[in-house]
Amino acid sequence: MATLVPPVDLPRITESLEVAHTILRRKRDYDLVQKTMILQGYLELSQMNPDRSYDDKIRKASDDLTALIHCTHRCRAIRGSTSDRKSDPVGG
């Protein structure tokens, strides 16, 4: 029995790429650049070769990029809360 795979969610992918580009404007992150380029490459390949399916690779690259964005956001939030405690003379 074949499993149904949902189609690639292009609006979500576009949003992830926009967020990644916004982060990259503020700071350099080799891993984020790499994940972004991989996803963009698969999207371009799917346009250049419409007879081939890159959906699985696009989905994986998108998931990897999204996970890295979330990790970057969490790490920044943790660093921010740590620096708040350091600057608070009463709470520190």
Number of C-alpha atoms within 10 A of each C-alpha: 3 4 5 6 8 8 9 14 12 13 9 12 21 13 12 19 21 13 14 21 15 11 16 14 10 8 9 10 13 10 11 20 14 12 21 21 15 18 22 18 14 20 18 12 15 16 12 10 10 9 8 10 12 17 17 13 14 23 19 12 22 26 16 16 25 22 13 16 19 11 12 16 13 12 12 12 12 12 11 12 11 12 11 13 12 12 10 9 8 7 8 9
